[in-house]
Amino acid sequence: MHANVSDPVRQRILAAVCDVLYLDESDFLDGDATDLRDLGLDSVRFVLLMKRLGVDRESELPARLARDLSIAAWVTELGDSGEYT
C-alpha cells in the first residue's frame, strides 16, 4: 500500500512519531520506508508512541507494528486493524 499524503491515518502516525522522536518530516531520508530505529526509536519511545496513537498494549497490534518499524508499515497495520480510527 502506498500512503496518500492526505491520508489522515498517515498524518496522525507521522505527527506522533515526529513529536515523540523530536523529528521533522525531512529527517525521513527514505520517506515512509525509513526504519524508525535509525531515527532514534527505542523500546521506551515505542511504548510512548503506542500510548500517543491509542494502541491497546494488551492487543496483538504492538507486536505486529514491531515487525516493521516504518511509517509505511504502520499506516498499513493501523489502517487495516480496525482498532485505530
C-alpha positions as CSV (number, residue, x, y, z in Angstrom):
1,M,0.0,0.0,0.0
2,H,1.3,3.4,-0.9
3,A,0.0,6.0,1.5
4,N,-1.6,9.1,0.2
5,V,-0.1,12.3,1.7
6,S,-3.6,13.4,2.7
7,D,-4.3,10.1,4.4
8,P,-5.5,11.0,8.0
9,V,-4.0,7.8,9.5
10,R,-0.6,8.6,8.0
11,Q,-0.8,12.1,9.2
12,R,-1.6,11.1,12.8
13,I,1.2,8.5,12.8
14,L,3.7,10.9,11.3
15,A,2.8,13.6,13.8
16,A,3.1,11.3,16.8
17,V,6.4,9.9,15.6
18,C,7.8,13.4,14.9
19,D,6.7,14.6,18.3
20,V,8.0,11.6,20.3
21,L,11.3,11.4,18.4
22,Y,11.7,15.2,18.0
23,L,11.9,15.0,14.2
24,D,10.8,16.8,11.2
25,E,9.4,15.1,8.1
26,S,12.6,16.0,6.2
27,D,14.5,13.7,8.6
28,F,12.9,10.6,6.9
29,L,15.6,10.0,4.4
30,D,13.8,7.0,2.8
31,G,10.4,8.7,3.1
32,D,7.8,6.5,4.7
33,A,10.0,3.4,4.4
34,T,12.7,4.9,6.8
35,D,13.4,2.5,9.6
36,L,12.3,4.3,12.8
37,R,15.2,2.7,14.7
38,D,17.6,4.8,12.5
39,L,15.8,7.9,13.8
40,G,16.1,7.0,17.5
41,L,13.1,4.7,18.2
42,D,13.8,2.5,21.2
43,S,11.6,0.4,23.5
44,V,10.7,3.4,25.7
45,R,9.7,5.6,22.8
46,F,7.8,2.7,21.2
47,V,5.6,2.5,24.3
48,L,5.1,6.2,24.3
49,L,4.1,6.0,20.6
50,M,1.6,3.2,21.4
51,K,0.1,5.5,24.0
52,R,0.1,8.5,21.8
53,L,-1.6,6.5,19.0
54,G,-4.1,4.9,21.3
55,V,-3.0,1.4,20.6
56,D,-4.1,-1.2,23.2
57,R,-0.9,-2.6,24.5
58,E,-2.6,-5.8,25.5
59,S,-3.7,-6.5,21.9
60,E,-1.5,-8.2,19.3
61,L,-1.2,-4.9,17.4
62,P,2.1,-3.7,19.1
63,A,3.8,-6.9,18.2
64,R,2.6,-6.5,14.6
65,L,3.9,-2.9,14.5
66,A,7.2,-4.0,15.9
67,R,7.8,-6.3,13.0
68,D,8.3,-3.4,10.6
69,L,9.2,-0.1,12.2
70,S,8.3,2.3,9.4
71,I,5.6,4.8,8.8
72,A,4.5,2.9,5.7
73,A,4.1,-0.4,7.6
74,W,2.3,1.3,10.4
75,V,-0.2,3.0,8.1
76,T,-1.0,-0.4,6.6
77,E,-1.3,-2.1,10.0
78,L,-3.2,0.6,11.8
79,G,-5.4,1.4,8.8
80,D,-6.3,-2.3,8.3
81,S,-6.6,-3.2,12.0
82,G,-10.0,-1.5,12.6
83,E,-8.6,-0.8,16.1
84,Y,-7.3,2.6,15.1
85,T,-9.7,5.3,13.9
